[in-house]
Amino acid sequence: MIGYGEIVAIGVSGGKDSLSLLSILKKILKKNNHNDIIAITIDEGIDGYRDESIQIVKDHCKKIDVPLNIFSYRDLFGYTMDESILHRPSKKLSSCSMCGTFRRRALDIAAKSVNADVVATAHNLDDHIQTFMINLLSGDINRIGWMFPSPLIYDDGLKKIKPFVELYENEIVFYAFQSEIEFQAEQCPYMNESIRSDYREFFNELEKSHPGIKYNCFNAVNKLSKIIKNSEQNIKSKKTCLKCGNLCNGEVCSVCKTIFLLEK
């Protein structure tokens, strides 16, 4: 995932997953001193929620001596998350959909701005199978083809990796507590709009009755993802956004579509 001399940008939100990833990569990479690590935090602009997590990230980065760069939705897209909620045309454009769209683009922009070769995110196995269900039941089959967890390399050379993708969420929780990592436990105030919470509960209940079923699902998802990724239909569907030039499924990417709806 990480090559000799590559600069690694780590997306750090202030939650247990990203802070654990930052700590682990710091421990691994400091042994050889051949890789620089930079923490990047995205400030969505959620009043009464994001301020706490940003302070936690600042304190942790200072403690383990990792430089931190903060980027905001307002600076990048013209709207905070709170403002996006107020300006959206209807609740059909969910908060999590908008935030996920902006966050993915913001991480790419942030990584490139700090001249990173690699951007690492702390998506875990639970996140992976939940995302599969969201894509499947929303009919977004092509996006399933983008889910295969091997490092994704963009045309400009930026590599995206998910080092935690084979770990259960509860394993990361145990690590964070054992390592005495302070993290934000408060949930996002907009999370109830997302179906992801329902899938989390669904899979957790299944895992209690059938231990290992999450990992079986993970393997199945990856097999399906690989098939779709290599299919002719999925290759042909990839286009370049007419407005911003980023890769997308249609003529205009989801980020530009979202900003257009908010402005309208």
C-alpha positions as CSV (number, residue, x, y, z in Angstrom):
1,M,0.0,0.0,0.0
2,I,2.8,2.4,0.8
3,G,6.1,2.5,-1.1
4,Y,9.5,3.7,-0.2
5,G,9.7,7.5,0.2
6,E,6.0,8.2,-0.5
7,I,4.3,11.0,1.4
8,V,1.2,9.7,3.2
9,A,-1.8,11.9,3.9
10,I,-4.2,10.4,6.5
11,G,-7.8,11.5,6.7
12,V,-8.5,12.1,10.4
13,S,-12.0,13.0,11.6
14,G,-11.5,12.7,15.3
15,G,-13.3,9.4,15.6
16,K,-11.9,6.1,16.9
17,D,-11.1,4.7,13.4
18,S,-9.1,7.5,11.9
19,L,-7.2,8.3,15.1
20,S,-6.2,4.7,15.5
21,L,-5.1,4.5,11.9
22,L,-3.0,7.7,12.3
23,S,-1.4,6.2,15.5
24,I,-0.6,2.8,13.9
25,L,0.9,4.3,10.7
26,K,3.0,6.6,12.8
27,K,4.4,3.7,14.7
28,I,5.1,1.6,11.6
29,L,6.6,4.3,9.4
30,K,8.7,6.1,12.0
31,K,10.9,3.1,12.2
32,N,12.5,3.7,8.8
33,N,12.0,7.5,8.5
34,H,11.6,7.1,4.7
35,N,7.9,8.2,4.7
36,D,6.5,11.6,5.7
37,I,3.0,11.5,7.4
38,I,0.6,14.4,7.2
39,A,-2.9,14.4,8.9
40,I,-5.7,16.1,6.9
41,T,-9.0,17.0,8.6
42,I,-12.1,18.1,6.8
43,D,-14.2,20.6,8.6
44,E,-17.8,20.1,7.3
45,G,-19.1,23.0,9.3
46,I,-21.5,21.4,11.7
47,D,-22.2,23.7,14.6
48,G,-21.7,22.2,18.0
49,Y,-20.3,19.0,16.7
50,R,-17.2,19.5,14.5
51,D,-15.4,21.9,16.9
52,E,-14.9,19.2,19.5
53,S,-13.5,16.6,17.1
54,I,-11.1,19.2,15.5
55,Q,-9.7,20.0,18.9
56,I,-9.2,16.3,19.6
57,V,-7.4,15.8,16.3
58,K,-5.2,18.9,17.1
59,D,-4.3,17.5,20.5
60,H,-3.5,14.0,19.2
61,C,-1.4,15.2,16.3
62,K,0.6,17.4,18.7
63,K,1.0,14.5,21.1
64,I,2.5,12.1,18.4
65,D,4.2,14.9,16.4
66,V,2.3,14.7,13.1
67,P,1.6,17.9,11.1
68,L,-2.0,18.7,10.6
69,N,-3.8,20.5,7.7
70,I,-7.5,21.5,8.0
71,F,-9.7,22.0,5.0
72,S,-13.3,23.3,5.1
73,Y,-16.4,22.6,3.0
74,R,-17.0,26.4,2.9
75,D,-13.6,27.2,1.4
76,L,-13.8,24.3,-1.1
77,F,-17.5,24.3,-2.1
78,G,-18.9,27.5,-0.8
79,Y,-21.3,25.9,1.7
80,T,-20.9,24.5,5.2
81,M,-22.8,21.3,6.0
82,D,-25.3,23.3,8.1
83,E,-25.9,25.7,5.2
84,S,-26.3,22.8,2.7
85,I,-29.1,21.4,4.9
86,L,-30.9,24.7,4.8
87,H,-30.4,25.2,1.0
88,R,-31.2,21.7,-0.2
89,P,-34.3,21.5,-2.4
90,S,-35.8,18.6,-0.4
91,K,-35.0,15.9,2.1
92,K,-34.6,13.5,-0.9
93,L,-31.1,15.0,-1.1
94,S,-30.0,13.5,2.3
95,S,-27.4,15.0,4.5
96,C,-25.2,11.9,4.4
97,S,-25.4,11.8,0.6
98,M,-24.3,15.4,0.3
99,C,-21.6,15.1,3.0
100,G,-20.2,11.9,1.5
101,T,-20.0,13.5,-1.9
102,F,-18.2,16.5,-0.6
103,R,-15.9,14.6,1.7
104,R,-14.5,12.3,-0.9
105,R,-13.7,15.2,-3.2
106,A,-12.3,17.3,-0.2
107,L,-9.9,14.5,0.7
108,D,-8.6,14.3,-2.8
109,I,-8.1,18.0,-3.0
110,A,-6.4,18.1,0.5
111,A,-4.1,15.2,-0.4
112,K,-3.0,16.9,-3.6
113,S,-2.5,20.2,-1.9
114,V,0.0,18.7,0.5
115,N,1.8,16.9,-2.3
116,A,0.9,13.5,-0.9
117,D,1.5,10.4,-3.0
118,V,-0.9,8.3,-0.9
119,V,-4.1,9.2,0.9
120,A,-5.2,6.7,3.6
121,T,-8.7,6.5,5.1
122,A,-9.9,4.4,8.0
123,H,-12.8,2.7,6.4
124,N,-13.3,-0.7,8.2
125,L,-15.0,-4.0,7.2
126,D,-18.3,-2.8,8.6
127,D,-18.2,0.4,6.5
128,H,-17.4,-1.7,3.4
129,I,-20.3,-4.1,3.6
130,Q,-22.7,-1.3,4.7
131,T,-21.7,0.7,1.6
132,F,-22.3,-2.3,-0.6
133,M,-25.9,-2.6,0.7
134,I,-26.5,1.1,0.1
135,N,-25.2,0.9,-3.5
136,L,-27.0,-2.3,-4.1
137,L,-30.5,-1.2,-2.9
138,S,-30.1,2.2,-4.5
139,G,-29.4,0.6,-7.8
140,D,-25.9,2.1,-8.2
141,I,-24.3,-1.1,-9.6
142,N,-21.4,0.7,-11.3
143,R,-20.3,2.1,-7.9
144,I,-20.0,-1.4,-6.6
145,G,-17.3,-1.9,-9.2
146,W,-15.3,0.9,-7.5
147,M,-15.4,-0.8,-4.1
148,F,-12.7,-3.4,-4.6
149,P,-10.3,-2.7,-1.7
150,S,-7.0,-2.8,-3.7
151,P,-5.2,0.5,-3.8
152,L,-6.9,2.9,-6.2
153,I,-4.5,4.9,-8.3
154,Y,-5.7,8.1,-10.1
155,D,-4.5,9.3,-13.5
156,D,-2.4,11.9,-11.7
157,G,-0.6,9.2,-9.6
158,L,-2.4,9.8,-6.3
159,K,-3.1,6.5,-4.6
160,K,-6.0,5.8,-2.2
161,I,-5.7,3.0,0.4
162,K,-7.9,1.6,3.1
163,P,-5.5,-0.2,5.6
164,F,-8.4,-1.1,8.0
165,V,-10.8,-2.6,5.4
166,E,-10.4,-6.2,6.8
167,L,-10.9,-5.2,10.4
168,Y,-14.2,-5.3,12.3
169,E,-15.3,-2.0,13.8
170,N,-15.3,-3.4,17.3
171,E,-11.7,-4.5,17.0
172,I,-10.7,-0.9,16.3
173,V,-12.7,0.2,19.3
174,F,-10.8,-2.2,21.5
175,Y,-7.5,-0.9,20.1
176,A,-8.4,2.7,20.8
177,F,-9.4,2.0,24.4
178,Q,-6.3,-0.2,25.0
179,S,-4.1,2.5,23.6
180,E,-5.9,5.2,25.6
181,I,-6.6,7.2,22.4
182,E,-9.1,10.0,23.1
183,F,-11.8,10.2,20.4
184,Q,-15.1,11.8,19.8
185,A,-17.9,9.5,20.9
186,E,-20.8,11.9,19.9
187,Q,-22.6,10.9,16.7
188,C,-23.2,13.3,13.9
189,P,-26.5,15.2,14.4
190,Y,-27.6,14.4,10.9
191,M,-26.8,10.6,11.0
192,N,-30.5,9.6,11.4
193,E,-31.2,10.6,7.8
194,S,-29.0,7.8,6.6
195,I,-30.0,4.2,6.1
196,R,-26.4,3.2,7.0
197,S,-27.4,3.0,10.7
198,D,-30.0,0.5,9.9
199,Y,-27.5,-1.7,8.0
200,R,-25.1,-1.4,10.9
201,E,-27.7,-2.7,13.3
202,F,-28.7,-5.4,10.8
203,F,-25.2,-6.8,10.4
204,N,-24.4,-6.6,14.1
205,E,-27.4,-8.7,14.9
206,L,-26.5,-11.2,12.3
207,E,-23.0,-11.4,13.6
208,K,-24.2,-12.2,17.1
209,S,-26.2,-15.2,15.8
210,H,-23.8,-16.2,13.1
211,P,-20.2,-15.3,14.0
212,G,-18.0,-14.6,11.0
213,I,-20.9,-13.8,8.7
214,K,-19.6,-10.2,8.2
215,Y,-16.3,-11.5,6.9
216,N,-18.2,-13.9,4.6
217,C,-20.1,-11.0,3.2
218,F,-16.9,-9.0,2.8
219,N,-15.4,-11.7,0.7
220,A,-18.6,-12.0,-1.4
221,V,-18.7,-8.2,-1.9
222,N,-15.1,-8.2,-3.2
223,K,-15.8,-11.0,-5.7
224,L,-18.8,-9.2,-7.1
225,S,-16.9,-5.9,-7.1
226,K,-14.1,-7.4,-9.1
227,I,-16.5,-8.8,-11.7
228,I,-18.3,-5.5,-12.1
229,K,-15.0,-3.5,-12.1
230,N,-13.6,-5.6,-15.0
231,S,-16.9,-5.7,-17.0
232,E,-17.1,-3.8,-20.3
233,Q,-20.2,-2.0,-19.2
234,N,-18.5,-0.5,-16.2
235,I,-15.4,0.6,-18.2
236,K,-17.5,2.3,-20.7
237,S,-19.5,4.2,-18.1
238,K,-16.5,6.1,-16.8
239,K,-16.5,9.7,-18.1
240,T,-14.9,13.0,-17.3
241,C,-17.1,15.7,-15.7
242,L,-17.8,18.5,-18.1
243,K,-17.6,21.1,-15.3
244,C,-14.6,20.1,-13.1
245,G,-12.9,17.4,-15.1
246,N,-13.0,14.6,-12.4
247,L,-14.0,11.0,-13.2
248,C,-17.7,10.3,-13.0
249,N,-20.5,8.0,-14.3
250,G,-22.4,10.7,-16.2
251,E,-21.8,14.0,-18.0
252,V,-21.5,15.9,-14.7
253,C,-20.1,14.6,-11.4
254,S,-22.1,14.3,-8.2
255,V,-20.2,17.2,-6.5
256,C,-21.0,19.6,-9.3
257,K,-24.6,18.4,-9.4
258,T,-25.0,18.9,-5.6
259,I,-23.5,22.4,-5.7
260,F,-25.8,23.3,-8.6
261,L,-28.9,22.2,-6.6
262,L,-27.8,24.2,-3.6
263,E,-27.2,27.3,-5.7
264,K,-30.5,26.9,-7.5
